[in-house]
Amino acid sequence: MPALTESSPETPFSSGGSEVRSTGVPPLGALAVASDEVMSRISSKPLDQTPWTEVSAEMEHFRAARATREQEVREARGRLSGLAPNQAKMFDAYMQSASPLLRTKLGIPEGMISWNTWLAEEAADSQVLDVLKWHTDKLHSQQQSPEFGAEVEHHKNKYALAVEAAVAKGWIHPEGRQAAVEVQGMSVYVGDYFNTVFKGMNAYHVPGTNEIVLGQEKSVSAAGQIDSVDFNHETNHAELGGFDARWEREATTNYIAKRLDSGERSMWPKSEAVFPEEGYSPEERLMHLVHKGGLYNVPIELRTRAYSARSPEARAEAIQKLDDALDAVWGVKNFRHIINKAVENKEQYYIEKEFSPIGAEIRAVNGVYDELLDRAEQLQTNRRLLVARLGDKN
């Protein structure tokens, strides 16, 4: 599950002589490549018959492009030198796919141990730039490939059918049916390692748009195959709904993504309040405990319907039903709000302790989970005692 979503202005950049439209953060080196192409274009112009004012402007443009290129190459070196060991290993495996032509041009021996160390510390600026050009061209080729386009259309159609089926079964709000229509107009992009995986995200939705970015080699394979759950997850963000609290939004989004993909009635164990850690995020475990740890189970469908209701009236009604049910089983007024506030406060505490946003949220959610689990065990003990007393009286 993607851990964070980010957004930035839509950025066009040039690769291989043609403009590539990108959302979010552009791929590593995209601005360096674009600046280099600007410099090449200006250098190739015949300036002897050009008015001096235009020559002066072109020279200024050239100098600005060169400064940008140098800055971006330095930035790329910095990003490479800052990779964690597991990220460096992933990047090295990716660079092993570099064409023999590029390896020959760079003078790279077969089986070089560490690409990122060489690029960060030893390679000349021109060599770094050649790698960045290869990288942006590779992404461009994958984005424009017929195979990727066909995959996108397949997953859009599959998502639309799954949403229609979920509405018919009653676990997605009828207003959520609109997502089955809107998904057809959604834009899907391939995001590079540095924009996705190395930031702790397999993929992300660009907030305020109907655009999603799928991580290179994670949500999108080298062959262009798309991970269904990641696609559904980000499409849910883009088209279906959400909650205000981030942990709650991510947990519900991923639950719906998995259920839409599998078609199963429920994606949870039948009875246990304690959720297995393996294969599930901390947010999903907390959501499961919220629904199954009280005096009795609260149907997850109350949550998924509230998530997917669109109009203010329908959303308020659906959320009220969810809140009333949770308040009743936990014996606490405004229970969901209290949980959300507890996560928010703990997260802020860890951020002030200089944890990363991802690390702060994980610790906050796990902390609230542990505290709520104590409360759940207490409730279950009281329930067993009450049942035993009633049995004695009978």
N, C-alpha and C positions, 0 to 999 in steps of 0.2 A: 504494500500500500504506500502510495506516495506520502511522504512525511510533511511536506510543505507545498504551498502553492505560491507562486510569485508572479508579478506582472511588470512589464515595462513597455514603453512605447513601441509600436510596430516599427521594425527597422529594415529597410531594403538594403541589401548589400550585393556586391558584384562578385561573381565567381565564374571563371572560365569564359569571361567575356559576355555573360548574360546575367540579367538581374534576377536575383532569387528573393522571393518574398518570405520573410521570417517573422514569427511572432515571438514575444518575450525577449530574452537575452539572445543576441546573435551568437552563432557558433564561435568557438575560440579561433581567433585570427581573422575573422571575417572583415573587420575594419582595416587590418593590415593589408589584406589582399586587395580590398577595394582601393586603398590609398596607393598601393603599388601600381594598380591599373590606371589610376588617374595620372600618375607620374609618367607611365609609358605612353599614354595618349598625348600628353603635352609634349613629351620629348620627340615624338614622331611628327609633330606639326612643323610645316615650313613657315618660319617666322620672318624671313627676310622681306616679304611683301606685306607684312601685317602692321597696322598702325601701332605706334609706340604705346598708346594707352591700353590696347588689348594685350600687347606683349607683357607690359608691366603687371596686368591683372593675372595673366597666365603664370608668370614667374612667382607671384605671391601664392597662387593656388598650388603650384608645384612645391614651394617651400612648406606650406601647410600640410600637404599630403605626405611629404617626407617626414615631417615631425610626427604626424599621426602614425605612420608606418613604424618608425623607430620606437615610439611609445608602446604601440600594440605588441611589437616583438618582445620588448622588455616585459610587458605584462604576461605574455604567453610563457616566457621563461619562468617568471615568478609563480604562475599557476602550476607549471610542471614540477618545479622544485618543491612546492608545498603539498604534493600528493601524499596521502597516507600510504603505507606499504601495500595494502590490499588494492588501493586505487592505482598505484604505480604498476602493479602486476597486471591489472585489467587493461591499462593503457598499453603496456608492452605487448600483450596478446593482440590488441587491436592493430598496433603498428606492424605486427608480423604479416598482416594482410597487404602491406604496401607493395605496389607493383615492382617487379625487377628493374624497370626503367628508372623509377624514383630511387631505389636503393643504389643503382649504378651511378646515377647523377650525384648522389650524396656521398658516394664512396663508403657505403655501409657494408661491413662484412656480414656474411651469413651467421645467424645465431648470436648476434650482439646481445649482451646480457640485459642492458637497461637503456631503452630508448629515451625515457624521460630524463635520466641523468645526463645523457649525451646532449640532448636538446637544451637542457637547462644550463649546463656548465661548459660544454666543449664546442658545440656547433657554432659556426659563423652565422651572422644575422641572415645572410642570403640562404643558408641551409635551413634555418628555422622557417623562413618565409616559404621555401619550397614545400616543406612539410605542411604548413598551414594551407597552402594552395591545394595540395592533395586532399587534405581533410575536408575543406569546404566543397571541393568538387565531388568528393565521395558522397557527402550528404545531399548535395544537389541532385546527383544522379539517382540516389535512392528515392528522394522525394518525388522526382519526375518519372520514375519507372512505371511501366504499365502494371507490373506485378503489385506494387504498393497501392496504386490507384484502385486496382481490382479488390485488394484486401480491404481497403477503406469502405468501398461500396458494399462489400459482403457484410462487414460488421455493422454498418449503418442499418442495413435491411434486417439483419438478425436482431439488433437492438430494438428496432421498431416493432417487430413481431412479438418479442418478449414482453415489451411494455404493454402492448394490446392484450396479451394473454394474462398478464398480472392484473390489469384493470378488470378483466372479465372474472378473474378468481377473487377479486376484492381486496387484495393486499396492497395495491397501488390505488390512490384516489382517482376517481373518474377524471378530474381535471388534469391528472398526469398524462392522460392520453395525448395531449398536445406535444409532449416530448417525442412521440413516435413520428410526428410530422416534422418538427423542427430539426431533428437529427439529420435530415436529408440536406439541410443547408449548412451544416456545421463544417468548419475547416479543420483539417487534421494535418499536423506537421511532424517531421522528424526532428527531435532535439538532440544535440550532441552530448557526449559524456559530461562535459564541464557545465552544461546548462541543466542537467537532470541528475544522473546517477551520482556524480561527485558532489552534489548538493543534497543527497539523501532522498532523491525523488526518482521513481521509475518513470513518472509522467506528471503533467500538471495541466490545469485549466487556467487560461488567462482570464482573470476576473473581469466581469463586465462585458465579456464577448461570448460568442458561440464558437470559440477556437480552442483546440486542445493540442498539446505537444507531447509526443510519445518518445520516450528515451531510447536513444541509439543502443542497440545490442541488448536491451532489456525489454521494453515494451514492444520494440520492433526488432526482429532478428535481422541478421545480415542479408538474408534472402527476402526480406520485406514482409515476413509473417508477423501479424499483430497479436499480442496477448489479449484474449477476450475480456478478462476481468479488469485489466488496466484500462482498456478501451471503455468498458461499461462504467467504471469508476469515474473517469474524467467526463464522460458524457452525462452522467448523473449530475455532476457539478454544473456542467454547461447548460443542460436542458431540463432537468427534472425537478430539482428542489434543494432543500438544505435546512440547517438549523443555525442559530446564531453562535452557539458555543462550538469552538473548533473541534474539540475531542468528540462531541456528540455528532457533529456533521460528518466527520471522517468515518466514525464507526458505522453510522447508518448508511452512508454512501457505499462503503465497502460491502456491508451486508447485502444491500440491494444489488450491487454489481455481481456478487457471487450467485445470488439467487436467480437473477435474470439469466445468467450464463448456464446454470445447471437445470433450471426448471423445477427444482425440488420445492416442496411445500415449505420447509424450514431448513436453515443451514446450521442449526444448533443441536447439541446433545439433548436427549429427551427430558432429563430431569435434574441433573446436577447443577447446583448454583455455582460451583467452582468451575470455571472454564479452563480447558487445557491450554497451556501456554504455547505449545508447539503449533506453528501454522497460523496463529492469530495475533493481532496487534494488541498492545495494552488497552487501546480505546475499545476494541471489540470485546475484550474480556470484561471491562468495566460496564459496558452496555448490557452484556449478558447478565451480570450480577444484579444490575439495577432492575432487570425484568424478572429474574428468577430467584432472587435472594430474599424477597419479602415473605409475607405469610402465605401467599400463593402466587402463581405465575401471572404476569401481565402479558397478554398477547403482543408479540412483536408487530403484528399488523396495525395496532394502534399507532405505533411509531412510524411505520413506513407510509401509512396514509397521511399522517401529519406532515411528514417530509415532503410528500408529493402534491399536497393541496396548494393551489396557486392563488386564488382570489383571497383577499383579506378576510372575508366572512368565513369561507370554507376552511381556511388555515386556522383561524382563531377557534372555530368549533372543534376541529380535529385535535389541535394541541390541548384544548381544555379537556377533552375526553382522555387523552394520554395522561395529563397531569392529575386528573381526578383518580384514575386507576392507580397510579404510582403512589399518590398520597394515601390512599386507602390501605394498600398492602404494606407500606412502611410505617404507617401511623404518624406521619409527619406532614404538616401543611407546607405546600410549596417545595416538596421534596426535590424535584428536578432542578429547580432554581438553586437550592442549597448545594446540591452536588456540583453544578456548574460553577458556582462561586468558589467552592472549595478547591476545585481544579485550578481556577484562575488565580487564586491567592497563592497556592503552592508554586504554580508556574512562575509567578512574579518573584517569589522568594528565590527560586533557583536561578532566574535570570540575573537578579542582583548579586548572586554568588558567582556570576560570570560563566554560567553554563551556556551552551549554545541553545538557540530556540528549540531545536529538536530534542536535545538532551533534557532541557527544562520541562518540556511537555511530557516526555516519557516518565520522568521521575514524579511529576505532579500526578499524573493519571495512576501510576502504580501506588503512590502514597494514598490516594483517595480510595483506590480499590482495597488496599489492606485494611483501612479503617472501616469501610463499609462491610467488608467480609466479617469483621468482628461483630458488627451490628446484626448481620444476617444470621450468624451462628447463634447469637443471643435470642433472636426472634424464633429460630427453629427449635431451640431448647425450650423456650416458653410454650411454644405450640405443642410440643410432645408432652410436656407436663400437663397442659390443659386437657389434651386428649386422654391422657392416663386418668386424670381426676374424673372426667366425664364417664369414662369406662367403669371406674370404681363405683360411681353412684348408680349406674345401671345394673 
